Amino acid sequence: MKKFSKIFLILMAFLLVSCSNNKKEKEKQNDNSKSSNTEIVTAIKKQEYNLDPKLSNSLNNDSVVSQLFEGLTEYSSHGKIALNQAESIEKSGDFKKWTIKLRDNLKWSDESNITAEDYVQSWISILNKENNNPNAFKLFFIKDAKNLYDGKISSNDFKGIRITDENTIEVNMEYPVKNFDEILSNVFMFPTKKNSKIDKENLITNSAFRLKSYNDEEIILEQNENYWDNVNTKIKKVTLKLVENDILAYQLFDLKQIDFFGLPFYEIPYERRLDSSKKPELLNFKTNIFEFLKLDKDSKILKNDTLKKNLEALIDSKFLAEFILYNNSVPIKQKENLVSDQIAKLKNEVDKILKSSNLQNEILTLKHNGTKLSERILASLSKEWIDKYRIKVSITNNGDASITHATFNMGTTDEMDIKYYINHYLQNDDFSKMYTSIEDIKKDNLIFPLYKRSFSVLVHNNIQGLYVSPNGLLLIKNLLKQ
């Protein structure tokens, strides 16, 4: 009997230990599950990222900075502009005066208050020519902003942007700007704390996340506990894997090592676009980011208006969108297919001009943006020009070129906002020449418009709320993970 009691006690002790271990294991699994449901992982291009929103000037850079900083407005998932750090925005009847009031409870990640002065100081620094900010011209619609940039007036005499109280900003325009509330959603309009430095070791942010670490392999973001809308942010950690090879980055999605893959974080590589277009996980989002060909006005071929017009006539943006991008990017210029007689007429015109102007041996150089996709777009265009017109063409990604594949993002839903790019780069900031019609832009052929770019993103089905806004931003703070 004693022997039996001893065995029984041993068995009970074993069962108790076993149950305790099982309970701990279940708690551990629940904790891991809870942790994985609040973390997002994706791949971004391996490059150096400038974390100063004022200087951000590319899709990839914007994608990172917009997780750490935010502005007065942002687009909702319905594609409409919505108030964000702004409590209210009022505009005058002539759209030349805008008044913005900030929310009362705004904090930087270091717990200090976000004020109107932080915003104004950030915007005025963009207009300081010594800072070499590539976004400066995007603010020249503000009254006297160009004069401030050129040093014709001092910052003390600049009245285009005024602080009326701690939380209120007044902005006066050179001419009517009907969509300034949309322009405010741009990354370059996001503030940095007054007198702070952009320091990776101690970065002061104002969005849902703050920077935890930044090394050669990954960028890790963590929850910003001082964020004004923290209660609605379910994601607590973001891991951005820095991957140099775009094919490898694409494969990480198939291996389920990342939650989503695509623009604005990483372009789906050309070699995988057809494959990705057949995947059920693929989503396409229309943006208002202009993709076009920038023309060198000093090119001997492009100086001739007829040659320029005939080159543009063979650009088939719909074909490029459907068979190279494999998405629903919308052509800026809708065209009917040319018939053989029309092509023959264009060809004869080109032949005569090339011979009479002694341009038969002139080479038209095309510059891509360093990606295989951009190179394939230019190769498709050049094939048409070579086949139909017998023009000599070379494709490069270095140095000056006759034609450059370019993009422009003003952060709005107005297709006319390409006018800001044209006015700065091709009209010497002469506001009297500012275009008022997209038809006039097409007619003058100062650029060759291609399409308004759609962003393709592969998303696993346990991710909800993923959305790319018209200004090309994908905000991880809005995601839910099951």
Buried (B, 14 or more C-beta within 10 A) or exposed (E): EEEEEEEEEEEEEEEEEEEEEEEEEEEEEEEEEEEEBBBBBBBBBBEEBBBBBBBBBBBBBBBBBBBBBBBBBBBEEEBEBEBBBBBEBEBEEEBBBBBBBBBEEBBBBEEBBBBBBBBBBBBBBBBBEEEEBEBBBBBBBBBBBBBBBEEEBEEEEBEBBBBEEEBBBBBBBBEEBEBBBBBBBBBBBBBBBBEBEBEEEEBBBBBBBBBBEBEEEBBBBBBBEBBBBEEEBBBBBBBBBBBEEBEEBBBBBBEEEBBBBBBBBBBBBBEBBEBBBEEEBBBBBBBBBBBBBBBBEEBBBBBBEEBBEBBBBBBBBBEBBBEBBBBEBBBBBEEEEBEEEEBEEBBEBBEEBBEEBEBEEBBBBBBBBEBBBBBBBBBBBBEBBEEBBEBBBEBEBEEEBBBBBBBBBBBBBBBBBBBBBBBBBBBEBEEEEBBEEBEEBBEEBBBBBBBBBBBBBBBBEEBEBBBBBBBBBBBBBBBBBE
